[in-house]
């Protein structure tokens, strides 16, 4: 265990959290963490198996006197969202996560922490090792690729787990029991680029939006946070009035994260150069005022790009040939489309107070040699509303001249208020902490929806310690809630009969 975590309780959980922080585990690259689970199970003398997708299940026998208690599956995912601050040097394929304790908060140094869902992985491994616990037979299910498609859960085969009751450990609010989640779908618009030469009297500028909080596109979508792609588009539309031309644009990175940063390379006629700084400064003041409460660190800036000799990363060329930019018509359609694309909460639930029912996220934009891609994601706890918002986004893309593709999507999880495991969890929490837990649904895609489809009749509940800012470098795990979560989980296992 690192010195950072060695004095924290429960020690076994933090021991394993420290170890997995050393194992790179980006989505779709879980081979090392999957093997680590197998190696750990072997070291502990427990049976484990891995499927061809690298999902792993570890079996721990019932403790003495609990042999006749029904089997329970504990479940979490192995992968993590890999986001870092622009100035942070970090390779998620090989570098360990640098852990930082700030009072009651655990964070990472300039990157995502991976508590989503590393805390579940660490907790299950701690349970696997701890011989002092009381429980029936356990199946510890570790799935892959939750963050970029839930493909691990979607590919679970019949018989991989035998339990009919499951506790998912991928929720982020201590004291809350989750019994339902949204389904979702991704919608991507693609434009074929035809480059147009611009007179070499034009001057290149780099435009940047940074300092936003970002965050999970489901859990934080109702917080009113700024979207870097939408913000930079507002500035680009203003600059278009000067005759500015767009040469490149890139922002956001993950379909399930609100974009924190976006940059663009523009070309401006020399006669308008003096107006660029003025317009950007005005837009910076205006948008900072709009978002001052939720985004105090927002910064919109522009700087002139020195002429380069030969090709540069910004596609600017200083030769006798002319500079490249999108055709005017294509640029206008692109900016109009981004402006028209909805972002944020579309509808709140009429049944569960405070629950976002339907939302959409303008997630990312990237310029390639021959294409520009905009990725968006839609969520809803109502299947028909997912179809409706997906259709809306698709039609906006089509009106803007883009081709459209959709992901396969994932199902929601319908609440069952008569669930046996929910009843046990509620009674246990009240016994431990002398108050009722909150029973909620979540505006995010938990694997419970898919696992419920793969294993019909599975009785499920989801809970976890308190986290904030997941999917961003501001990700926080509240240390005291991990101990409460641990004691609660162990008490449920003891109480199940």
C-alpha positions as CSV (number, residue, x, y, z in Angstrom):
1,X,0.0,0.0,0.0
2,X,1.2,3.5,-0.8
3,X,2.0,5.8,2.1
4,X,-0.9,8.0,1.0
5,X,-3.5,5.4,2.0
6,X,-1.8,3.2,4.7
7,X,-3.6,4.8,7.6
8,X,-7.1,4.7,6.1
9,X,-9.9,2.4,7.1
10,X,-10.9,-0.2,6.1
11,X,-7.3,-1.2,5.5
12,X,-8.0,-4.1,3.1
13,X,-10.1,-2.0,0.8
14,X,-7.4,0.7,0.6
15,X,-4.7,-1.9,0.1
16,X,-6.4,-3.1,-3.0
17,X,-7.4,0.3,-4.2
18,X,-3.7,1.3,-4.0
19,X,-2.7,-1.8,-5.9
20,X,-5.2,-1.4,-8.8
21,X,-4.1,2.3,-9.1
22,X,-0.8,0.9,-10.4
23,X,-2.5,-1.2,-13.1
24,X,-3.5,0.6,-16.3
25,X,-7.1,-0.1,-17.2
26,X,-8.5,2.1,-19.9
27,X,-11.8,0.9,-21.4
28,X,-11.2,-1.8,-24.0
29,X,-7.7,-2.4,-22.6
30,X,-8.5,-4.4,-19.5
31,X,-6.2,-7.3,-20.1
32,X,-3.8,-6.4,-17.3
33,X,-6.4,-5.7,-14.7
34,X,-8.4,-8.8,-15.7
35,X,-5.2,-10.9,-15.2
36,X,-4.5,-9.2,-11.9
37,X,-7.9,-10.4,-10.6
38,X,-7.2,-13.9,-11.7
39,X,-3.7,-13.8,-10.1
40,X,-5.2,-12.4,-6.9
41,X,-7.9,-15.1,-6.7
42,X,-5.2,-17.8,-7.2
43,X,-3.1,-16.3,-4.4
44,X,-6.1,-16.4,-2.1
45,X,-6.9,-20.0,-3.0
46,X,-10.2,-19.1,-4.6
47,X,-11.7,-20.5,-7.8
48,X,-12.0,-18.0,-10.7
49,X,-12.8,-18.1,-14.4
50,X,-12.4,-15.7,-17.2
51,X,-14.5,-15.6,-20.4
52,X,-13.2,-14.7,-23.9
53,X,-14.2,-11.1,-23.3
54,X,-12.0,-10.8,-20.1
55,X,-15.0,-10.7,-17.7
56,X,-14.0,-12.5,-14.5
57,X,-16.0,-14.2,-11.8
58,X,-14.4,-15.3,-8.5
59,X,-16.1,-17.8,-6.2
60,X,-15.9,-17.5,-2.5
61,X,-17.5,-20.4,-0.5
62,X,-20.1,-19.7,2.3
63,X,-18.7,-19.3,5.8
64,X,-19.5,-21.8,8.5
65,X,-23.2,-21.8,9.4
66,X,-24.1,-20.0,6.2
67,X,-24.0,-22.9,3.8
68,X,-27.7,-22.9,3.2
69,X,-28.0,-19.1,2.5
70,X,-28.8,-18.2,-1.1
71,X,-25.8,-17.2,-3.3
72,X,-25.2,-13.5,-3.8
73,X,-23.4,-11.9,-6.8
74,X,-21.4,-8.7,-6.1
75,X,-20.6,-6.8,-9.3
76,X,-18.5,-3.9,-10.5
77,X,-16.5,-3.0,-13.6
78,X,-12.8,-3.1,-14.2
79,X,-12.3,-0.2,-16.7
80,X,-12.0,3.5,-15.9
81,X,-12.6,6.7,-17.9
82,X,-9.2,8.2,-18.8
83,X,-9.3,12.0,-18.7
84,X,-6.5,14.4,-17.7
85,X,-5.8,18.1,-17.6
86,X,-4.3,19.6,-20.7
87,X,-1.0,20.4,-19.0
88,X,-0.7,17.0,-17.3
89,X,1.8,14.6,-18.8
90,X,0.3,11.1,-18.3
91,X,0.0,8.0,-20.4
92,X,-3.0,6.0,-19.3
93,X,-1.7,2.9,-21.1
94,X,1.4,2.6,-18.9
95,X,1.5,5.2,-16.0
96,X,0.0,4.5,-12.6
97,X,-2.6,6.9,-11.1
98,X,-1.0,9.3,-8.6
99,X,-3.2,9.3,-5.5
100,X,-3.6,12.5,-3.4
101,X,-5.4,12.7,0.0
102,X,-6.8,16.1,0.8
103,X,-8.5,15.9,4.2
104,X,-11.5,13.6,3.8
105,X,-11.1,13.5,0.0
106,X,-9.1,11.1,-2.2
107,X,-8.2,12.5,-5.7
108,X,-5.7,11.9,-8.4
109,X,-2.9,14.3,-9.5
110,X,-4.3,15.9,-12.7
111,X,-6.2,12.8,-13.9
112,X,-9.3,10.8,-13.3
113,X,-9.0,8.8,-10.1
114,X,-10.7,5.6,-11.3
115,X,-12.8,5.2,-8.1
116,X,-15.5,4.7,-10.7
117,X,-15.4,1.7,-10.4
118,X,-12.1,0.9,-8.8
119,X,-13.7,1.2,-5.3
120,X,-16.0,-1.7,-6.2
121,X,-13.1,-3.8,-7.5
122,X,-11.1,-3.1,-4.3
123,X,-14.0,-3.8,-2.1
124,X,-14.7,-7.2,-3.7
125,X,-11.1,-8.2,-3.5
126,X,-11.1,-7.2,0.2
127,X,-14.1,-9.4,0.8
128,X,-12.3,-12.2,-1.1
129,X,-9.4,-12.0,1.3
130,X,-11.1,-11.4,4.6
131,X,-11.7,-14.7,6.4
132,X,-13.4,-13.1,9.4
133,X,-16.7,-12.3,7.5
134,X,-20.0,-14.0,7.7
135,X,-21.8,-14.7,4.3
136,X,-23.3,-17.2,2.1
137,X,-21.7,-18.3,-1.2
138,X,-20.4,-15.4,-3.1
139,X,-19.8,-14.7,-6.8
140,X,-17.6,-11.7,-7.4
141,X,-18.3,-10.5,-10.9
142,X,-15.8,-8.1,-12.6
143,X,-17.0,-6.9,-16.0
144,X,-15.0,-5.0,-18.7
145,X,-15.8,-2.0,-20.9
146,X,-18.6,-0.5,-18.9
147,X,-17.6,3.1,-19.8
148,X,-17.6,2.8,-23.6
149,X,-20.4,0.6,-24.4
150,X,-21.2,-1.9,-21.5
151,X,-20.0,-4.6,-23.8
152,X,-18.7,-6.8,-20.9
153,X,-22.1,-7.1,-19.4
154,X,-23.8,-7.4,-22.8
155,X,-21.6,-10.4,-23.6
156,X,-22.1,-12.3,-20.4
157,X,-23.1,-15.9,-21.3
158,X,-25.8,-18.0,-19.6
159,X,-24.3,-19.9,-16.7
160,X,-21.3,-17.5,-16.1
161,X,-23.0,-16.7,-12.8
162,X,-25.5,-18.8,-11.0
163,X,-26.8,-16.3,-8.3
164,X,-30.4,-14.9,-8.6
165,X,-29.6,-11.9,-6.4
166,X,-27.0,-9.2,-7.3
167,X,-25.6,-6.1,-5.6
168,X,-24.1,-3.7,-8.0
169,X,-21.4,-1.5,-6.4
170,X,-21.3,1.2,-9.0
171,X,-23.4,4.0,-7.4
172,X,-22.0,7.2,-6.0
173,X,-24.0,8.4,-3.1
174,X,-23.6,6.9,0.4
175,X,-27.0,6.4,2.0
176,X,-28.8,5.9,-1.3
177,X,-30.1,2.6,-2.7
178,X,-30.6,2.6,-6.4
179,X,-33.3,0.5,-8.0
180,X,-33.5,1.8,-11.5
181,X,-31.4,3.5,-14.2
182,X,-31.7,5.1,-17.6
183,X,-31.1,3.4,-21.0
184,X,-29.1,5.2,-23.7
185,X,-27.9,5.5,-27.2
186,X,-25.1,7.3,-29.0
187,X,-25.6,9.4,-32.2
188,X,-22.7,10.5,-34.4
189,X,-22.8,13.0,-37.2
190,X,-20.0,13.0,-39.9
191,X,-19.3,15.5,-42.6
192,X,-17.0,14.8,-45.5
193,X,-14.5,17.7,-45.8
194,X,-13.7,19.5,-49.0
195,X,-10.8,21.8,-48.3
196,X,-10.7,25.3,-49.8
197,X,-7.7,27.4,-50.4
198,X,-7.6,30.7,-48.5
199,X,-5.3,33.7,-49.5
200,X,-2.0,33.6,-47.7
201,X,-2.7,37.1,-46.5
202,X,-4.9,35.5,-43.9
203,X,-3.5,35.2,-40.3
204,X,-3.8,32.1,-38.2
205,X,-5.2,32.1,-34.7
206,X,-5.7,29.5,-32.0
207,X,-8.9,29.7,-30.1
208,X,-9.4,27.9,-26.8
209,X,-12.1,27.2,-24.2
210,X,-10.8,25.6,-21.0
211,X,-11.3,25.6,-17.2
212,X,-14.7,23.9,-17.3
213,X,-15.7,21.2,-14.8
214,X,-17.0,18.7,-17.3
215,X,-18.2,15.5,-15.5
216,X,-20.5,12.6,-16.1
217,X,-23.0,13.3,-18.9
218,X,-25.7,11.6,-16.9
219,X,-25.0,12.3,-13.2
220,X,-23.9,16.0,-13.8
221,X,-26.1,16.8,-16.8
222,X,-28.6,18.8,-14.5
223,X,-25.9,20.9,-12.8
224,X,-25.9,23.6,-15.5
225,X,-22.2,23.1,-16.3
226,X,-20.8,24.6,-19.5
227,X,-20.1,22.6,-22.6
228,X,-16.9,23.6,-24.3
229,X,-18.0,22.6,-27.8
230,X,-21.2,24.6,-27.6
231,X,-19.3,27.6,-26.1
232,X,-16.5,27.7,-28.7
233,X,-19.2,27.4,-31.4
234,X,-20.8,30.6,-30.1
235,X,-17.5,32.4,-30.5
236,X,-16.8,30.9,-33.9
237,X,-20.2,32.2,-35.2
238,X,-19.3,35.7,-34.0
239,X,-15.9,35.5,-35.6
240,X,-17.4,34.4,-38.9
241,X,-18.8,37.9,-39.3
242,X,-15.2,39.0,-39.7
243,X,-14.7,36.6,-42.5
244,X,-12.8,34.1,-40.3
245,X,-12.4,30.6,-41.7
246,X,-12.3,27.3,-39.8
247,X,-9.2,25.1,-40.4
248,X,-9.5,22.6,-37.5
249,X,-11.6,22.0,-34.3
250,X,-11.2,19.5,-31.5
251,X,-13.0,19.2,-28.2
252,X,-14.2,16.6,-25.7
253,X,-13.0,13.0,-25.7
254,X,-15.6,10.6,-24.2
255,X,-19.2,10.1,-25.2
256,X,-20.2,9.9,-21.5
257,X,-18.4,13.1,-20.4
258,X,-19.4,16.7,-20.7
259,X,-16.6,18.3,-22.7
260,X,-14.3,20.5,-20.6
261,X,-12.0,21.8,-23.3
262,X,-12.2,22.7,-26.9
263,X,-9.8,24.3,-29.4
264,X,-10.0,25.6,-32.9
265,X,-7.6,26.9,-35.5
266,X,-9.1,29.8,-37.5
267,X,-7.8,32.0,-40.4
268,X,-8.7,35.7,-40.3
269,X,-8.3,38.4,-43.0
270,X,-5.5,40.8,-42.1
271,X,-7.9,43.7,-42.1
272,X,-9.9,42.0,-39.3
273,X,-7.0,40.9,-37.1
274,X,-7.4,43.8,-34.6
275,X,-11.1,42.8,-34.0
276,X,-10.4,39.2,-33.1
277,X,-9.1,39.9,-29.6
278,X,-11.9,42.3,-29.0
279,X,-14.7,39.8,-29.9
280,X,-13.1,37.0,-28.0
281,X,-12.7,39.2,-24.9
282,X,-16.3,40.3,-25.1
283,X,-17.5,36.7,-25.4
284,X,-15.3,35.6,-22.6
285,X,-16.9,38.3,-20.3
286,X,-20.4,37.5,-21.5
287,X,-20.2,33.7,-21.1
288,X,-18.3,33.9,-17.8
289,X,-21.1,36.0,-16.4
290,X,-23.7,33.5,-17.6
291,X,-21.9,30.6,-15.9
292,X,-20.1,32.4,-13.0
293,X,-21.8,30.4,-10.3
294,X,-21.1,26.9,-11.7
295,X,-18.0,27.6,-13.9
296,X,-15.8,30.1,-12.1
297,X,-12.6,29.0,-13.9
298,X,-14.0,29.2,-17.5
299,X,-11.5,30.9,-19.8
300,X,-11.9,31.7,-23.5
301,X,-8.7,32.9,-25.1
302,X,-7.2,33.5,-28.5
303,X,-3.6,33.8,-29.7
304,X,-2.0,34.4,-33.0
305,X,-0.1,31.4,-34.6
306,X,3.3,32.3,-35.8
307,X,3.7,31.4,-39.5
308,X,5.3,27.9,-40.0
309,X,7.6,26.6,-42.6
310,X,6.0,23.6,-44.1
311,X,3.1,21.6,-42.7
312,X,2.1,22.0,-39.1
313,X,-0.4,20.3,-36.8
314,X,-2.8,23.1,-37.4
315,X,-2.9,22.5,-41.2
316,X,-1.5,26.0,-41.8
317,X,1.0,26.2,-44.7
318,X,3.4,29.0,-45.5
319,X,4.6,28.4,-49.0
320,X,3.6,29.9,-52.3
321,X,0.5,27.8,-52.1
322,X,-2.5,29.1,-50.1
323,X,-3.9,28.2,-46.7
324,X,-6.6,25.5,-46.2
325,X,-10.0,25.9,-44.6
326,X,-13.4,24.3,-44.8
327,X,-15.5,25.6,-47.7
328,X,-17.7,28.5,-46.6
329,X,-20.9,26.6,-47.1
330,X,-19.6,23.6,-45.1
331,X,-18.4,25.9,-42.3
332,X,-21.8,27.6,-42.1
333,X,-23.6,24.3,-42.0
334,X,-21.3,22.9,-39.3
335,X,-21.6,25.9,-37.0
336,X,-25.4,26.1,-37.5
337,X,-25.7,22.4,-36.7
338,X,-23.7,22.7,-33.4
339,X,-25.8,25.7,-32.5
340,X,-29.0,23.7,-33.1
341,X,-28.0,20.5,-31.3
342,X,-29.7,20.3,-27.9
343,X,-27.6,19.8,-24.9
344,X,-28.7,19.1,-21.3
345,X,-31.9,18.1,-19.6
346,X,-34.9,17.5,-21.9
347,X,-37.4,16.3,-19.3
348,X,-37.6,15.7,-15.6
349,X,-39.4,12.7,-14.2
350,X,-43.0,13.3,-13.0
351,X,-42.9,10.2,-10.8
352,X,-39.5,10.5,-9.0
353,X,-38.8,14.0,-7.7
354,X,-35.4,15.4,-8.8
355,X,-34.7,12.6,-11.3
356,X,-33.7,13.6,-14.8
357,X,-35.9,11.5,-17.1
358,X,-34.4,12.4,-20.5
359,X,-31.2,14.2,-21.6
360,X,-28.7,14.6,-24.4
361,X,-25.0,15.5,-24.4
362,X,-23.0,17.1,-27.2
363,X,-19.9,15.1,-26.2
364,X,-17.0,15.7,-28.7
365,X,-15.9,17.0,-32.0
366,X,-12.8,16.1,-34.0
367,X,-11.3,17.2,-37.3
368,X,-9.6,14.6,-39.4
369,X,-8.0,14.8,-42.8
370,X,-11.2,14.0,-44.7
371,X,-14.0,14.2,-42.1
372,X,-15.3,16.1,-39.1
373,X,-17.1,14.0,-36.5
374,X,-19.5,15.1,-33.7
375,X,-20.4,12.5,-31.1
376,X,-23.5,12.9,-28.9
377,X,-25.2,10.6,-26.4
378,X,-28.9,10.4,-25.4
379,X,-30.3,8.9,-22.2
380,X,-33.8,8.3,-20.8
381,X,-35.5,6.0,-18.3
382,X,-38.4,5.8,-20.8
383,X,-37.6,3.8,-23.9
384,X,-39.9,5.7,-26.2
385,X,-38.3,9.0,-25.1
386,X,-34.8,7.7,-26.0
387,X,-36.1,7.1,-29.5
388,X,-37.7,10.5,-29.7
389,X,-34.5,12.5,-28.6
390,X,-32.3,10.3,-30.8
391,X,-34.6,11.1,-33.8
392,X,-34.4,14.8,-32.9
393,X,-30.6,14.8,-32.9
394,X,-30.5,12.7,-36.1
395,X,-32.7,15.1,-37.9
396,X,-30.6,18.1,-36.9
397,X,-27.5,16.3,-38.2
398,X,-29.3,15.4,-41.5
399,X,-30.5,19.0,-42.0
400,X,-26.9,20.1,-41.5
401,X,-25.7,17.8,-44.3
402,X,-24.1,15.1,-42.1
403,X,-24.4,11.4,-42.3
404,X,-25.6,9.7,-39.1
405,X,-24.7,6.5,-37.2
406,X,-26.1,5.1,-34.0
407,X,-24.7,2.8,-31.4
408,X,-26.7,-0.3,-30.4
409,X,-27.7,1.4,-27.2
410,X,-28.3,-0.2,-23.8
411,X,-31.5,-0.9,-21.9
412,X,-32.8,0.8,-18.7
413,X,-33.5,-1.0,-15.4
414,X,-37.1,-0.7,-14.3
415,X,-37.5,-0.3,-10.5
416,X,-39.0,-3.2,-8.5
417,X,-40.1,-1.8,-5.2
418,X,-41.0,-5.3,-3.9
419,X,-37.4,-6.5,-4.3
420,X,-36.3,-8.9,-1.6
421,X,-32.7,-7.6,-1.6
422,X,-34.0,-4.0,-1.5
423,X,-36.0,-4.9,1.6
424,X,-33.0,-6.4,3.3
425,X,-30.8,-3.5,2.4
426,X,-33.3,-0.9,3.7
427,X,-33.7,-2.8,7.0
428,X,-29.9,-3.3,7.4
429,X,-29.1,0.4,6.8
430,X,-31.7,1.5,9.4
431,X,-30.3,-1.0,11.9
432,X,-26.8,0.3,11.4
433,X,-27.3,4.1,11.0
434,X,-30.7,4.7,12.7
435,X,-32.2,6.3,9.6
436,X,-33.9,5.3,6.4
437,X,-31.8,5.1,3.3
438,X,-33.0,7.0,0.2
439,X,-34.4,4.8,-2.5
440,X,-33.7,6.3,-6.0
441,X,-33.3,5.8,-9.7
442,X,-30.2,7.2,-11.5
443,X,-29.8,9.0,-14.8
444,X,-26.9,6.9,-15.9
445,X,-26.4,3.5,-17.6
446,X,-25.8,1.0,-14.8
447,X,-24.9,-2.5,-15.9
448,X,-28.0,-3.7,-14.0
449,X,-30.2,-3.1,-17.0
450,X,-28.2,-5.4,-19.3
451,X,-27.5,-8.0,-16.6
452,X,-31.2,-8.1,-15.9
453,X,-31.8,-8.9,-19.6
454,X,-29.0,-11.5,-19.7
455,X,-30.2,-13.2,-16.5
456,X,-34.0,-12.9,-16.3
457,X,-35.4,-12.7,-12.8
458,X,-32.2,-11.3,-11.2
459,X,-33.1,-9.4,-8.1
460,X,-30.9,-6.3,-7.9
461,X,-29.9,-3.2,-5.9
462,X,-27.1,-0.8,-6.4
463,X,-25.2,1.4,-3.9
464,X,-21.7,2.7,-3.2
465,X,-19.7,5.4,-1.3
466,X,-19.9,9.1,-2.2
467,X,-18.1,10.3,-5.3
468,X,-18.2,13.6,-7.2
469,X,-16.8,14.7,-10.6
470,X,-16.4,11.2,-12.0
471,X,-15.2,11.1,-15.6
472,X,-13.1,14.3,-15.0
473,X,-9.8,15.1,-13.3
474,X,-11.8,16.6,-10.5
475,X,-13.0,13.1,-9.5
476,X,-13.4,12.9,-5.7
477,X,-13.9,9.9,-3.4
478,X,-15.0,10.8,0.1
479,X,-12.9,8.7,2.5
480,X,-15.3,8.5,5.4
481,X,-18.1,7.1,3.2
482,X,-16.0,4.2,2.1
483,X,-15.9,2.9,5.7
484,X,-19.7,3.3,6.0
485,X,-20.2,1.6,2.6
486,X,-18.0,-1.3,3.7
487,X,-19.8,-1.9,7.0
488,X,-23.2,-1.6,5.3
489,X,-22.2,-4.2,2.6
490,X,-20.9,-6.7,5.2
491,X,-24.0,-6.3,7.3
492,X,-26.2,-7.1,4.3
493,X,-24.2,-10.2,3.6
494,X,-24.6,-11.2,7.2
495,X,-28.3,-10.5,7.2
496,X,-29.3,-12.3,4.0
497,X,-31.0,-15.6,4.6
